[in-house]
Amino acid sequence: MFWDKDFFPNTSYKMKCQFYVMCLIWAFQGPVMNSIPFLFQNPQDMECEIDGTYTPCTVEQMCANKYKYRYPDEIHIQSITQQFDFVCDKQLTVASILGLAMGGQILGYILIMLYDFPKKIKSRMILYTVLAEVIVLFSVNYSDLNIISISAILFAWNFLFAFYFGQQYAYICDIYSADINNWAPVILGCMMPLFGIVYIGFAYVSSDWRNHLTKFTAIPLLILVLVFYNMYDYRDDETVDQTVEKSKNSRIEGLDLISTFLSHLKELLSSERWMMNSIVYFLCWVGSNCAYTTTFLVFNDITVGTFYKNLFVTAIFDFGSAFVAFFLAVYCRNNNRVKDLMFWTAIVTAIIQISSAFFPHNTTSTRTSYFLTMAPILISKAYSKIFVSCLLIDMPNQVPFKFLLILFSLSNICSLIFGSMMPLYYVFMNQMGVSVFITFGIVTLITAIYVSKMTYMSDFEKKQSEIEQGDQQLPPQMAMVQTHVKRNSQQENQESTQQPLIQMDTRE
């Protein structure tokens, strides 16, 4: 009763249940990123054959002397790196596989951005997409794996993940009630980090990387998507006397999107004022997402703590920052402090990331060295969560509506492009002996400078932006966040004027 009354009062029972299932589907999509440390885990300690006897050695010693090696019996994880001997001079191969896999997300996002499926087949397309993903994941058990097949499987998985991601938000905006739209960004934003913690527990019990893709990911997705598809049809609500309040968010069709995109881009480039705020948006979005992606690549370099402990700590922090960031951004927006939050978050993040060049990575596991080693990873995760929340919530107050779709689309595409380059960047920085976070620290410092120069639209400009919006809507993810913020603002206004908030209960 508490859940129904406080969160989704104007939503039918079947719709709510289907949304809960969708949240679980999204949660079990998490291994697309969370599995990277496990799939390509390379234990630093091994046994090398020296003078006919296997003795403990490090990867560096083995590679430098080209010793014959084996992994100790206590090594718990069975990764792709171990299975295919991706060590020493084959690090570039691993980076190429990861870069190609992440490139699949670029293609998936572009396709779903350019075309929106008709409302009546949206649930069917989600079913087909997830079923295809399940088939791809199960193929790791039924194919003769080699470098090419592994690359193809990971590419297809990432492509289908991105393709599903866009469909999910479009489905929520087009099908679900305004109440679900209000809370979907918060709930979905926490589900994947939360199940990231569960995934680490599963990985500790099941060491084979294939099980991570099949038993933890594919099987739950198969069950959940079948339940999702058969649970609810939006046309069921048409027979209800009091129809459920639907979200009016819609997406621009492909050809209209391209022509509108190009015309608004030309106008944006000619406006010095809006370009300044647009640069802030771009730097924040791309920089924070690339730093976040890199946090999944560095665990082989951490010599303090243990592999599972380090992953568990970062997963807990990831979940906590995802939960806190959104509400912190909403609070700061309501108090006109978003700019301050972004500026000081960027300053603190830049200091820690740049200082990582001097952090002791190869010392004993003392409390100080552990904190300093983990600090750039944790702050990069928090930075991403806080900045993405701030941008989604506050950017409509800084840039006219007609430019938001351009910024959202360009920033996402560039984030995916640069993100696919992060594995190669990671290998390059390792060979140079330089911390991978230094570059992000410099970018973050530049971002802080631009944040301090941000300007807000006047009340007149905001009204003009709303008029320009007309029947068009924000990109689905941003639209849901704006709905949530507007709802909070309306509640505050009603409380200040002591006007009761009347809600119609249309539950079945």
C-alpha positions as CSV (number, residue, x, y, z in Angstrom):
1,M,0.0,0.0,0.0
2,F,2.8,2.4,0.8
3,W,4.5,1.8,-2.6
4,D,1.2,2.2,-4.5
5,K,0.1,5.3,-2.6
6,D,3.3,7.3,-2.6
7,F,4.9,6.4,-6.0
8,F,2.4,5.3,-8.6
9,P,-1.1,6.3,-7.5
10,N,-2.4,6.9,-11.1
11,T,-1.1,3.7,-12.6
12,S,-2.9,0.4,-13.3
13,Y,-1.7,-2.7,-11.4
14,K,-0.5,-4.5,-14.6
15,M,1.4,-1.5,-15.8
16,K,3.2,-1.2,-12.4
17,C,4.1,-4.9,-12.5
18,Q,5.5,-4.7,-16.0
19,F,7.6,-1.7,-15.0
20,Y,9.0,-3.7,-12.1
21,V,10.0,-6.4,-14.5
22,M,11.6,-3.9,-16.8
23,C,13.7,-2.6,-13.9
24,L,14.9,-6.2,-13.4
25,I,15.7,-6.6,-17.1
26,W,17.8,-3.4,-16.9
27,A,19.5,-4.6,-13.7
28,F,20.6,-7.8,-15.4
29,Q,22.0,-5.8,-18.3
30,G,24.7,-4.6,-15.9
31,P,27.4,-7.2,-16.8
32,V,27.9,-5.5,-20.1
33,M,30.2,-3.2,-18.2
34,N,30.6,-4.9,-14.8
35,S,31.9,-8.1,-16.3
36,I,35.0,-6.4,-17.9
37,P,37.3,-6.9,-14.9
38,F,36.3,-10.6,-14.7
39,L,36.4,-11.4,-18.4
40,F,39.9,-9.9,-18.8
41,Q,41.3,-10.5,-15.4
42,N,45.0,-11.2,-15.4
43,P,46.4,-12.3,-12.1
44,Q,49.6,-10.5,-11.1
45,D,51.0,-13.5,-9.3
46,M,51.9,-16.6,-11.1
47,E,54.4,-19.4,-11.1
48,C,57.3,-19.4,-13.5
49,E,59.5,-22.3,-14.5
50,I,63.0,-21.3,-13.5
51,D,65.8,-24.0,-13.6
52,G,63.1,-26.7,-14.0
53,T,61.2,-25.7,-10.9
54,Y,58.0,-23.6,-10.8
55,T,58.5,-20.7,-8.3
56,P,56.3,-17.7,-7.6
57,C,56.9,-14.7,-9.9
58,T,55.1,-11.7,-11.3
59,V,53.8,-10.9,-14.7
60,E,56.5,-8.4,-15.3
61,Q,59.2,-11.0,-14.4
62,M,57.6,-13.6,-16.7
63,C,57.3,-11.2,-19.6
64,A,60.8,-9.8,-19.2
65,N,62.4,-13.2,-19.1
66,K,59.9,-15.1,-21.3
67,Y,59.5,-17.8,-18.7
68,K,57.1,-20.7,-19.1
69,Y,54.4,-20.0,-16.6
70,R,51.2,-21.4,-15.0
71,Y,48.6,-19.9,-12.6
72,P,48.7,-21.1,-8.9
73,D,45.9,-23.4,-7.8
74,E,44.4,-20.7,-5.6
75,I,43.7,-18.5,-8.5
76,H,39.9,-18.4,-8.4
77,I,38.9,-16.7,-11.7
78,Q,38.9,-18.3,-15.1
79,S,39.0,-15.4,-17.6
80,I,39.3,-14.9,-21.3
81,T,42.8,-13.5,-20.7
82,Q,43.9,-16.7,-19.0
83,Q,42.1,-19.0,-21.5
84,F,43.7,-17.4,-24.6
85,D,47.0,-16.4,-23.0
86,F,46.4,-12.6,-23.5
87,V,49.5,-11.5,-21.6
88,C,52.7,-9.5,-22.2
89,D,52.7,-8.3,-25.8
90,K,49.1,-9.3,-26.3
91,Q,47.7,-6.5,-24.2
92,L,47.0,-4.6,-27.4
93,T,44.8,-7.6,-28.6
94,V,42.7,-7.3,-25.4
95,A,42.4,-3.5,-25.9
96,S,41.3,-4.1,-29.5
97,I,38.7,-6.6,-28.5
98,L,37.3,-4.3,-25.8
99,G,37.4,-1.3,-28.1
100,L,35.5,-3.2,-30.9
101,A,32.9,-4.5,-28.3
102,M,32.2,-1.0,-27.0
103,G,32.0,0.2,-30.6
104,G,28.9,-1.9,-30.9
105,Q,27.1,0.5,-28.6
106,I,27.8,3.3,-31.0
107,L,25.9,1.5,-33.8
108,G,23.1,0.5,-31.5
109,Y,22.6,4.0,-30.2
110,I,22.7,5.7,-33.6
111,L,20.1,3.2,-35.0
112,I,17.7,3.7,-32.1
113,M,18.2,7.5,-32.2
114,L,17.3,7.7,-35.9
115,Y,14.2,5.5,-35.8
116,D,11.4,5.1,-33.3
117,F,9.2,2.0,-33.5
118,P,5.4,2.5,-33.7
119,K,3.7,2.3,-30.3
120,K,1.8,-0.9,-31.0
121,I,5.0,-2.9,-31.6
122,K,7.3,-1.4,-29.0
123,S,6.9,-4.3,-26.6
124,R,7.4,-6.8,-29.3
125,M,10.7,-5.1,-30.4
126,I,11.9,-5.2,-26.8
127,L,11.1,-8.9,-26.8
128,Y,13.0,-9.5,-30.0
129,T,16.0,-7.5,-28.9
130,V,16.4,-9.2,-25.6
131,L,15.9,-12.7,-27.2
132,A,18.6,-11.9,-29.7
133,E,20.8,-10.8,-26.8
134,V,20.1,-14.1,-25.0
135,I,21.1,-16.1,-28.1
136,V,24.3,-14.2,-28.4
137,L,25.2,-14.7,-24.8
138,F,24.5,-18.5,-25.0
139,S,26.7,-18.8,-28.0
140,V,29.8,-18.7,-25.8
141,N,28.9,-22.3,-24.8
142,Y,28.1,-23.6,-28.2
143,S,30.7,-22.1,-30.5
144,D,34.4,-22.9,-31.2
145,L,35.8,-19.8,-29.6
146,N,38.7,-17.9,-31.0
147,I,39.7,-14.2,-31.1
148,I,37.3,-13.5,-34.0
149,S,34.3,-15.2,-32.4
150,I,34.9,-13.6,-29.0
151,S,35.1,-10.2,-30.6
152,A,31.9,-10.8,-32.6
153,I,30.0,-12.0,-29.6
154,L,31.1,-9.0,-27.4
155,F,30.3,-6.6,-30.3
156,A,26.9,-8.1,-30.8
157,W,26.2,-8.0,-27.0
158,N,27.1,-4.3,-26.8
159,F,25.1,-3.5,-29.9
160,L,22.0,-5.1,-28.6
161,F,22.5,-3.6,-25.1
162,A,22.5,-0.1,-26.6
163,F,19.6,-0.9,-28.9
164,Y,17.6,-2.1,-25.9
165,F,18.7,1.0,-23.9
166,G,17.0,3.4,-26.3
167,Q,13.9,1.3,-26.7
168,Q,13.5,1.0,-22.9
169,Y,13.4,4.8,-22.4
170,A,11.1,5.3,-25.4
171,Y,8.8,2.7,-24.1
172,I,8.6,4.3,-20.7
173,C,7.8,7.7,-22.1
174,D,5.3,6.5,-24.7
175,I,3.5,3.7,-22.7
176,Y,3.7,4.3,-19.0
177,S,1.9,6.8,-16.8
178,A,3.3,10.1,-15.7
179,D,3.8,8.7,-12.2
180,I,6.2,6.1,-13.5
181,N,7.9,8.7,-15.7
182,N,8.5,10.7,-12.5
183,W,10.5,8.0,-10.8
184,A,11.9,5.9,-13.6
185,P,15.3,7.8,-13.8
186,V,15.9,7.3,-10.0
187,I,14.9,3.7,-9.9
188,L,16.6,2.6,-13.1
189,G,19.7,4.6,-12.2
190,C,20.0,2.6,-9.0
191,M,19.1,-0.8,-10.2
192,M,22.2,-1.6,-12.3
193,P,24.7,-0.5,-9.6
194,L,22.7,-2.4,-7.0
195,F,22.8,-5.6,-9.1
196,G,26.5,-4.9,-9.8
197,I,27.0,-5.9,-6.1
198,V,24.9,-9.0,-6.6
199,Y,27.0,-9.9,-9.7
200,I,30.3,-9.7,-7.8
201,G,28.9,-12.2,-5.3
202,F,27.9,-14.5,-8.1
203,A,31.3,-14.1,-9.7
204,Y,33.0,-15.1,-6.4
205,V,31.0,-18.3,-6.4
206,S,31.2,-19.1,-10.1
207,S,34.7,-18.6,-11.5
208,D,34.1,-19.4,-15.2
209,W,33.6,-16.3,-17.3
210,R,31.1,-18.2,-19.5
211,N,28.7,-18.6,-16.5
212,H,28.7,-14.8,-16.0
213,L,27.3,-14.3,-19.5
214,T,24.9,-17.3,-19.5
215,K,23.7,-18.2,-16.0
216,F,23.8,-14.7,-14.4
217,T,22.8,-12.7,-17.5
218,A,21.2,-14.7,-20.3
219,I,18.9,-17.0,-18.3
220,P,17.3,-14.2,-16.1
221,L,16.9,-12.0,-19.2
222,L,15.1,-14.8,-21.0
223,I,12.7,-15.4,-18.2
224,L,12.1,-11.7,-17.5
225,V,11.5,-10.6,-21.1
226,L,8.9,-13.4,-21.6
227,V,7.1,-12.2,-18.4
228,F,7.4,-8.6,-19.5
229,Y,5.9,-9.2,-23.0
230,N,2.9,-11.3,-21.7
231,M,2.2,-9.2,-18.6
232,Y,0.7,-6.0,-20.0
233,D,-0.6,-4.4,-23.1
234,Y,-1.2,-0.6,-23.1
235,R,-4.4,-1.2,-25.0
236,D,-5.9,-3.0,-22.0
237,D,-6.3,0.4,-20.3
238,E,-8.5,1.7,-23.0
239,T,-11.4,-0.4,-21.6
240,V,-11.0,1.3,-18.2
241,D,-13.6,4.0,-17.4
242,Q,-11.0,6.3,-16.0
243,T,-8.0,6.0,-18.3
244,V,-4.6,6.1,-16.9
245,E,-2.7,9.3,-17.3
246,K,-0.3,8.7,-20.1
247,S,3.0,10.5,-20.8
248,K,2.8,12.6,-23.9
249,N,6.5,12.3,-24.5
250,S,7.2,11.3,-28.1
251,R,10.2,11.0,-30.3
252,I,11.0,12.7,-33.5
253,E,10.9,10.5,-36.6
254,G,14.1,9.7,-38.4
255,L,13.9,12.1,-41.4
256,D,12.5,15.0,-39.3
257,L,15.2,14.4,-36.7
258,I,18.0,14.7,-39.2
259,S,16.8,17.8,-40.9
260,T,15.9,19.5,-37.5
261,F,19.3,18.4,-36.1
262,L,21.3,20.0,-38.9
263,S,19.3,23.3,-38.9
264,H,19.6,23.7,-35.2
265,L,23.2,22.7,-35.2
266,K,24.0,25.5,-37.6
267,E,22.1,28.0,-35.5
268,L,23.9,26.8,-32.3
269,L,27.3,27.2,-33.9
270,S,26.5,30.8,-34.7
271,S,25.5,31.7,-31.2
272,E,28.4,32.5,-28.9
273,R,26.3,32.5,-25.7
274,W,24.7,29.1,-26.2
275,M,28.0,27.7,-27.5
276,M,29.6,28.4,-24.1
277,N,27.0,26.5,-22.2
278,S,27.1,23.8,-24.9
279,I,30.8,23.3,-24.4
280,V,30.2,22.8,-20.7
281,Y,27.5,20.2,-21.4
282,F,29.8,18.4,-23.9
283,L,32.9,18.4,-21.6
284,C,30.9,17.3,-18.6
285,W,29.1,14.5,-20.4
286,V,32.0,13.1,-22.4
287,G,34.7,13.5,-19.8
288,S,32.7,12.0,-16.9
289,N,31.5,9.0,-19.0
290,C,35.0,8.3,-20.3
291,A,36.5,8.4,-16.8
292,Y,33.7,6.1,-15.6
293,T,34.4,3.6,-18.4
294,T,38.1,3.6,-17.5
295,T,37.3,2.6,-13.9
296,F,36.4,-0.9,-15.2
297,L,39.8,-1.3,-16.9
298,V,42.3,-0.6,-14.1
299,F,41.7,-3.5,-11.6
300,N,44.6,-5.6,-12.9
301,D,47.0,-2.8,-11.9
302,I,45.8,-2.5,-8.3
303,T,48.3,-4.3,-6.0
304,V,46.7,-3.3,-2.7
305,G,43.7,-5.1,-1.2
306,T,42.3,-8.1,-3.1
307,F,40.6,-8.3,-6.5
308,Y,37.1,-9.0,-5.0
309,K,37.5,-6.5,-2.2
310,N,38.4,-3.7,-4.6
311,L,35.5,-4.6,-6.9
312,F,33.0,-4.8,-4.0
313,V,34.1,-1.4,-2.6
314,T,33.7,0.3,-5.9
315,A,30.3,-1.4,-6.5
316,I,29.0,-0.2,-3.1
317,F,30.3,3.3,-3.9
318,D,28.8,3.2,-7.4
319,F,25.4,2.3,-6.0
320,G,25.5,4.9,-3.2
321,S,26.6,7.7,-5.5
322,A,23.9,6.8,-8.0
323,F,21.2,7.0,-5.3
324,V,22.5,10.2,-3.7
325,A,23.5,12.1,-6.9
326,F,20.0,12.5,-8.3
327,F,18.4,13.8,-5.1
328,L,21.4,16.0,-4.4
329,A,21.1,17.5,-7.9
330,V,17.3,18.1,-7.4
331,Y,17.9,19.7,-4.0
332,C,20.6,22.0,-5.5
333,R,18.3,22.9,-8.4
334,N,15.5,23.9,-6.1
335,N,17.9,26.1,-4.2
336,N,19.7,27.5,-7.3
337,R,23.0,25.8,-6.4
338,V,23.5,23.4,-9.2
339,K,26.3,25.5,-10.7
340,D,28.1,25.5,-7.3
341,L,27.7,21.7,-7.0
342,M,29.1,21.1,-10.5
343,F,32.0,23.5,-10.0
344,W,33.2,22.1,-6.6
345,T,32.6,18.5,-7.7
346,A,34.8,19.2,-10.7
347,I,37.5,20.9,-8.7
348,V,37.7,18.1,-6.1
349,T,37.7,15.4,-8.9
350,A,40.4,17.2,-10.9
351,I,42.7,17.4,-7.8
352,I,42.3,13.7,-7.0
353,Q,42.7,12.6,-10.6
354,I,45.7,14.7,-11.3
355,S,47.3,13.7,-8.0
356,S,47.0,10.1,-8.9
357,A,50.3,10.5,-10.7
358,F,51.9,10.5,-7.3
359,F,49.8,7.9,-5.6
360,P,51.6,4.7,-4.4
361,H,50.3,1.9,-6.4
362,N,52.8,-0.8,-5.6
363,T,53.2,-0.5,-1.9
364,T,52.0,-2.8,0.8
365,S,48.4,-2.9,1.7
366,T,48.4,-0.2,4.3
367,R,45.3,1.8,5.0
368,T,46.8,5.0,3.5
369,S,48.1,3.4,0.3
370,Y,44.8,1.6,-0.2
371,F,42.8,4.8,0.1
372,L,45.1,6.7,-2.2
373,T,45.0,3.9,-4.8
374,M,41.2,3.6,-4.8
375,A,40.5,7.4,-4.6
376,P,40.7,8.2,-8.3
377,I,38.4,5.3,-9.2
378,L,35.8,6.2,-6.6
379,I,35.8,9.9,-7.3
380,S,35.5,9.2,-11.1
381,K,32.4,7.1,-10.4
382,A,30.8,9.8,-8.1
383,Y,31.8,12.5,-10.6
384,S,30.0,10.8,-13.4
385,K,26.8,10.2,-11.4
386,I,26.6,13.8,-10.1
387,F,27.4,15.5,-13.3
388,V,25.0,13.4,-15.4
389,S,22.2,14.1,-12.9
390,C,23.0,17.9,-12.9
391,L,23.0,18.0,-16.7
392,L,19.7,16.2,-17.1
393,I,18.0,18.3,-14.5
394,D,19.4,21.8,-15.0
395,M,20.5,22.1,-18.6
396,P,17.0,23.2,-19.8
397,N,17.6,26.3,-17.8
398,Q,20.8,27.0,-19.6
399,V,20.2,26.2,-23.2
400,P,17.0,26.6,-25.3
401,F,15.0,23.5,-25.8
402,K,15.7,23.3,-29.6
403,F,19.4,22.7,-28.9
404,L,19.0,20.1,-26.2
405,L,18.4,17.2,-28.6
406,I,21.6,18.1,-30.5
407,L,23.6,18.3,-27.3
408,F,22.2,15.1,-25.9
409,S,22.7,13.1,-29.1
410,L,26.2,14.5,-29.9
411,S,27.4,14.0,-26.4
412,N,26.2,10.4,-26.2
413,I,27.7,9.5,-29.5
414,C,31.0,11.1,-28.7
415,S,31.0,9.5,-25.3
416,L,30.6,6.1,-27.0
417,I,33.3,6.8,-29.6
418,F,35.8,8.0,-27.0
419,G,34.7,5.2,-24.6
420,S,35.6,2.6,-27.3
421,M,39.1,4.2,-27.4
422,M,39.6,3.9,-23.7
423,P,41.1,0.4,-23.7
424,L,43.8,1.5,-26.2
425,Y,44.4,4.6,-24.2
426,Y,44.7,2.5,-21.1
427,V,47.4,0.3,-22.7
428,F,49.3,3.4,-24.0
429,M,49.3,5.1,-20.6
430,N,50.5,1.9,-19.0
431,Q,53.4,1.6,-21.4
432,M,54.3,5.2,-20.6
433,G,54.1,4.4,-16.9
434,V,51.6,7.2,-16.3
435,S,48.3,7.1,-14.4
436,V,45.3,6.9,-16.8
437,F,43.4,9.4,-14.7
438,I,45.8,12.3,-15.3
439,T,44.2,13.2,-18.6
440,F,40.7,13.1,-17.1
441,G,41.9,15.3,-14.3
442,I,43.1,17.9,-16.8
443,V,39.8,17.7,-18.8
444,T,37.8,18.0,-15.5
445,L,39.8,21.1,-14.5
446,I,39.0,22.7,-17.8
447,T,35.4,21.7,-17.3
448,A,35.4,23.5,-13.9
449,I,36.6,26.7,-15.6
450,Y,33.9,26.5,-18.1
451,V,31.3,25.7,-15.5
452,S,32.2,28.9,-13.7
453,K,31.3,30.8,-16.9
454,M,27.9,29.2,-17.4
455,T,24.9,31.6,-17.7
456,Y,21.2,30.9,-17.1
457,M,18.3,31.9,-19.3
458,S,16.1,34.8,-18.3
459,D,12.5,34.2,-17.5
460,F,11.5,35.5,-20.9
461,E,14.0,33.2,-22.6
462,K,12.6,30.2,-20.7
463,K,9.1,31.1,-21.8
464,Q,10.3,31.4,-25.4
465,S,12.0,28.0,-25.1
466,E,8.8,26.4,-23.8
467,I,6.9,28.0,-26.8
468,E,9.4,26.6,-29.2
469,Q,9.0,23.2,-27.6
470,G,5.4,22.9,-28.7
471,D,4.4,19.3,-29.1
472,Q,8.0,18.1,-29.4
473,Q,9.6,16.5,-26.4
474,L,13.0,16.0,-24.9
475,P,15.0,12.8,-25.5
476,P,13.3,10.1,-23.4
477,Q,15.9,9.9,-20.6
478,M,15.9,13.7,-20.2
479,A,12.2,14.0,-20.6
480,M,11.6,11.7,-17.6
481,V,14.0,13.6,-15.4
482,Q,12.3,16.9,-16.3
483,T,8.9,15.4,-15.5
484,H,10.2,14.4,-12.1
485,V,11.7,17.9,-11.4
486,K,8.5,19.7,-12.6
487,R,6.4,17.5,-10.3
488,N,8.6,18.4,-7.3
489,S,8.4,22.1,-8.2
490,Q,4.7,22.0,-8.5
491,Q,4.4,20.3,-5.1
492,E,6.6,23.0,-3.5
493,N,4.5,25.7,-5.0
494,Q,1.3,24.2,-3.8
495,E,2.6,23.8,-0.3
496,S,3.8,27.4,-0.3
497,T,0.3,28.6,-1.3
498,Q,-1.4,26.1,1.0
499,Q,-3.3,24.6,-1.8
500,P,-4.2,20.9,-1.5
501,L,-2.8,18.5,-4.0
502,I,-5.8,16.6,-5.5
503,Q,-5.0,13.3,-7.2
504,M,-7.4,11.0,-8.9
505,D,-6.9,7.3,-8.0
506,T,-7.5,5.3,-11.2
507,R,-6.2,2.0,-10.0
508,E,-7.9,-1.1,-11.2
